[in-house]
Amino acid sequence: MPHIEIKTKENIYPGEAQDIIDKKTVVAVITTGTISPNAKKLFDQAGIAWAENVPESEFRESEAKEEG
């Protein structure tokens, strides 16, 4: 089943990016940290959308909106 991978780590490097790609179900990666340039290239080649430096507060605000 397609899903979005959310990471709360400092950095995503090519090795971890490849592990995510190998799952074959990830359609997007969102992280509160950064994604290395080479990892971004791997995601782009695999057709996986990505976003970096997303503040954790964005997730909390979203939860509050859904509950309200």
C-alpha positions as CSV (number, residue, x, y, z in Angstrom):
1,M,0.0,0.0,0.0
2,P,1.5,3.4,-1.0
3,H,2.4,5.6,2.0
4,I,4.4,8.7,3.1
5,E,7.5,8.1,5.1
6,I,8.0,10.7,7.9
7,K,11.4,11.0,9.5
8,T,12.5,13.0,12.5
9,K,16.2,12.8,12.1
10,E,19.0,15.1,11.4
11,N,19.9,13.9,7.9
12,I,18.9,11.4,5.3
13,Y,21.8,10.1,3.3
14,P,21.9,7.9,0.2
15,G,22.1,4.6,2.1
16,E,18.8,5.3,4.0
17,A,17.3,6.8,0.8
18,Q,18.0,3.5,-1.0
19,D,16.4,1.6,1.9
20,I,13.3,3.7,1.6
21,I,13.2,3.3,-2.2
22,D,13.6,-0.5,-1.8
23,K,10.3,-0.7,0.2
24,K,8.6,0.1,-3.2
25,T,5.6,1.5,-1.4
26,V,6.8,5.0,-0.4
27,V,5.4,7.8,-2.5
28,A,6.9,10.7,-0.5
29,V,9.4,11.4,2.3
30,I,9.0,14.2,4.8
31,T,11.7,15.0,7.3
32,T,12.3,17.5,10.0
33,G,16.0,17.4,9.1
34,T,17.8,17.6,5.8
35,I,18.2,15.3,2.8
36,S,21.7,15.1,1.2
37,P,22.0,16.1,-2.4
38,N,22.7,12.6,-3.5
39,A,19.7,11.2,-1.6
40,K,17.5,13.8,-3.3
41,K,18.8,12.6,-6.7
42,L,17.9,9.0,-5.7
43,F,14.4,10.0,-4.6
44,D,13.9,12.1,-7.8
45,Q,15.0,9.1,-10.0
46,A,12.6,6.8,-8.1
47,G,9.7,9.3,-8.5
48,I,9.5,9.8,-4.8
49,A,8.5,13.3,-3.7
50,W,10.4,14.8,-0.7
51,A,10.3,17.7,1.7
52,E,13.0,18.7,4.2
53,N,13.3,21.0,7.2
54,V,9.6,20.7,8.0
55,P,9.0,21.9,11.6
56,E,7.6,19.4,14.0
57,S,4.9,22.0,14.9
58,E,3.5,21.5,11.4
59,F,2.5,18.0,12.3
60,R,1.1,19.0,15.7
61,E,-1.0,21.8,14.1
62,S,-2.3,19.3,11.6
63,E,-3.4,16.9,14.3
64,A,-5.2,19.7,16.2
65,K,-7.1,20.7,13.0
66,E,-8.2,17.2,12.4
67,E,-9.5,16.7,15.9
68,G,-11.3,20.0,15.9
